[in-house]
Amino acid sequence: MKIDILKLVYYSPTGTTKRVLEGIAKGIKNGAFEQINLTSPDTGSYNFHGGLTIIGAPVYGGRIPKIAEDRLKRLKAEEALAVVVTIYGNRAFEDALLELRDLAVEAGFKPIAGGAFIGEHSFSNKDTPIAPGRPDEADIEKAKEFGRKIKEKVETISSTIDVEPINVPGNYPYRERGKRSEPIAPKTREDLCAKCGRCAEVCPTTALSIEDTVMTREEDCTLCHACVKNCPTGARVMEHPLVKKAAQRLATEYSKRREPEIFL
């Protein structure tokens, strides 16, 4: 088969998943490809017929984020091949890739490849760096090479009818999602805040609003840290001791560089 239609579908609050998927796509096909960003709160429903779709999501505690799962369930496919990709913060992807594959199958896709790449952890900062700057240039080159291998595999497929879903690591039932004992969210430093509204624009759950100050509905925060990483003045900060303690542990115990894993 030739890849005449290539689409990227991703949930990517801080942009790391998006960058990896774009790298894979460049290895598959020269030229433009359609992108569907499920990070936006006003995401609709989408139908796919034929072609190849690369589906990507980050890993939160060894699982696909619940909000990403809900939005991925708005996809419906028929006779469409897929590649599933998770991005994790240098600790482990655990059941997330299997979960993403299963979500793709449930939607009607036929996943023929999978990958687990590394992205800068959402808790990472200058004091507790966790996979800082990733995906880096080496990661993107590996993503492109993965794309070239995907293209070669697709060219060996004559029909989607007998395609079986790719086997990927993970356990079912999936690990239980972590539960918080209290709402946690980044805070705003009023002395640095310019009231530009960028934090509210990038929040996947519309948990932020700009009034006389930045208002945060903490119960809706997913700790993606999109607001922190996108604030142009550094006014959005995470000060909660539980998150700071977790960041310190991750930075200490998972500092050794991990490399992408692919499954074809």
C-alpha positions, -999 to +999 in steps of 0.1 A: +000+000+000+010+036-006+005+062+021-017+087+003-033+101+034-013+109+066-028+124+097-015+132+131-038+131+161-025+141+195-031+153+230-001+175+238-004+202+265+033+211+265+041+203+228+064+173+234+040+147+219+033+170+189+071+173+181+077+136+182+047+129+159+059+155+135+093+139+134+078+105+127+056+120+100+087+136+083+102+101+080+071+088+064+062+114+039+076+146+023+052+174+023+022+184+043+001+162+066-031+170+085-029+176+122-057+172+147-050+186+181-071+170+208-056+193+235-081+220+227-112+220+250-135+225+220-123+193+203-150+177+182-156+142+167-136+129+138-140+101+112-112+084+094-114+063+063-083+047+049-048+062+051-024+062+080-030+080+113-003+086+140-020+088+174+000+102+203-005+110+240+016+117+271+020+093+300+007+103+334+016+078+361+019+049+337-015+056+320-030+077+293-045+108+309-082+104+315-089+136+296-070+123+266-088+090+268-122+108+267-112+128+236-097+099+218-130+081+222-144+107+198-125+091+169-141+066+146-122+048+119-128+024+090-101+006+070-075+029+086-041+020+097-026+036+128+006+041+147+004+046+184+030+067+203+033+076+240+056+102+254+069+098+290+091+117+313+121+093+316+106+071+343+084+044+326+055+042+302+041+011+319+005+003+306+001+036+286+012+022+252-011-008+255-039+014+266-034+037+236-033+007+213-065-006+227-082+028+224-072+028+187-086-006+181-118+003+199-121+033+175-118+010+145-081+016+136-057-012+129-024-003+147+006-016+129+034+000+150+040+015+184+066+037+200+075+051+234+095+082+233+109+105+260+098+141+266+107+166+292+086+158+323+059+183+332+074+187+367+108+194+353+124+228+361+158+243+366+160+231+402+147+195+394+155+188+358+137+156+345+146+148+309+152+185+302+150+196+265+136+163+253+127+154+227+161+166+215+178+164+181+188+127+186+152+118+196+138+135+165+163+117+143+151+084+159+115+095+153+123+101+116+140+067+113+109+051+129+088+068+103+109+054+075+105+019+089+067+024+092+066+034+055+085+002+046+060-019+066+030-002+051+043-009+016+043-046+023+006-045+032-018-053+003-050-051+023-061-039+057-086-068+061-062-093+077-040-068+096-036-077+133-029-051+160+007-048+169+018-063+202+032-038+227+042-040+263+018-034+291-006-052+314-044-055+315-062-046+337-042-014+334-027+000+366-050+021+387-048+058+381-033+078+410-058+097+432-051+130+449-061+136+485-067+173+477-069+196+446-035+207+434-026+234+408+001+259+399-002+294+415+003+328+400+029+352+412+011+386+409+043+405+409+053+388+376+019+384+359+012+405+329-024+394+326-016+384+290-040+354+291-016+329+276-021+305+305-059+304+300-053+299+262-032+267+267-051+251+295-067+218+282-095+219+308-103+257+308-094+257+345-080+292+342-098+326+337-084+361+337-102+387+358-085+412+381-061+382+388-056+348+373-084+325+387-077+287+389-103+260+394-079+236+412-103+207+410-100+208+371-062+210+370-045+178+355-010+190+365+000+191+328+019+223+336+011+238+302+004+271+319+038+270+337+058+262+306+040+287+284+040+317+307+062+343+291+070+360+324+075+330+346+045+340+367+029+306+368+047+284+394+042+251+412+047+255+449+027+226+463+050+204+485+037+171+472+046+180+436+079+195+446+088+163+465+078+141+436+099+163+412+129+159+434+125+122+436+121+119+398+151+141+392+172+121+415+161+085+407+155+089+370+183+111+358+199+084+336+190+090+300+165+066+285+160+060+248+130+056+226+115+021+221+097+011+189+075-019+181+069-030+145 
